[in-house]
Amino acid sequence: MSISDEPLVVRRFIPVARDRVFAAWLDPGSLAQWMRPGGTTDATAEVDPRKGGKFRIVMMHGAQRFEHTGEYLLIEPPARLSFTWISQATDHKPSVVTIDFLERSGGTELVLTHQRLPLSQLDSHRNGWTDITRKLEDTLLGSTSALEQRP
């Protein structure tokens, strides 16, 4: 499996204070609401939010279960979060996700960088993280109907 030399970067402005955006990434109840890319119908999350702590997210696509696990490498509230990301799509090898939470007028600029992804998975992960960050915004703004209706 060939690994990409270039990182995948997804940016999103979220009109919410960065401490709330940051906290959403470490709260299992919150993660289960918006860590649902594409056709994901349900998700569960378990987190141990400390450096060296582990997480497990299971995304359900109908009857199929997709497990994602990792370890927190860096937790610097409310500015930066970094963790390994291991799944079937990474051939069960660790890739690395780093999220910068930049304070901006009226909200937070979230910059997600995913490194060490298999080349064949770049597009699906770009689509997945783009959808996830949109659903994160919708959840933080309290728009559950938007979660189901927005393309």
BELGINOR-V175085 format. One record per backbone hydrogen bond with DSSP energy under -1.0 kcal/mol. CO is the residue of the C=O (numbers start at 1). NH is the residue of the N-H. E is the energy in kcal/mol with one decimal. If there is no record, write none. Layout:
co->(CO CO)
nh->(NH NH)
e->(E E)
This chain:
co->(2 8 10 12 14 14 17 18 19 20 22 23 27 28 30 30 31 34 37 42 44 46 48 50 53 54 55 56 57 58 59 60 60 61 64 66 68 69 70 71 72 74 76 76 79 80 81 82 82 83 85 86 87 87 88 90 95 96 97 98 99 100 102 104 107 108 109 110 111 112 113 114 115 117 118 119 121 122 123 124 125 126 127 128 129 130 131 132 133 134 135 136 137 138 139 143 145 146)
nh->(119 114 112 110 16 108 21 22 23 24 25 26 31 32 33 34 35 36 40 60 58 56 50 53 72 48 70 46 68 44 66 41 42 64 61 59 57 86 55 84 52 82 79 80 101 76 99 73 74 97 95 69 90 92 91 93 85 115 83 113 81 111 109 107 104 14 102 12 100 10 98 8 96 4 121 122 125 126 127 128 129 130 131 132 133 134 135 136 137 138 139 140 141 143 142 147 149 150)
e->(-3.1 -3.0 -3.1 -3.3 -2.7 -3.0 -1.8 -2.9 -2.3 -1.7 -1.5 -1.5 -2.9 -2.1 -1.1 -1.5 -2.6 -2.2 -2.1 -3.2 -2.2 -2.5 -2.4 -3.2 -2.9 -1.6 -1.5 -2.4 -2.8 -2.0 -2.8 -3.1 -1.1 -2.1 -2.7 -2.8 -3.1 -2.9 -2.1 -2.3 -3.2 -2.6 -2.1 -2.2 -2.9 -3.1 -3.5 -2.5 -1.9 -3.1 -1.7 -2.5 -1.1 -2.8 -1.6 -1.6 -2.4 -3.4 -2.6 -3.1 -2.1 -2.6 -2.9 -2.3 -2.6 -3.3 -3.0 -2.2 -2.6 -2.7 -2.7 -2.8 -2.2 -3.1 -2.2 -1.3 -2.3 -2.6 -2.5 -2.4 -3.1 -2.0 -2.3 -2.7 -2.6 -1.6 -2.5 -2.4 -2.0 -2.5 -2.5 -2.7 -2.1 -2.9 -1.3 -1.0 -1.5 -2.4)
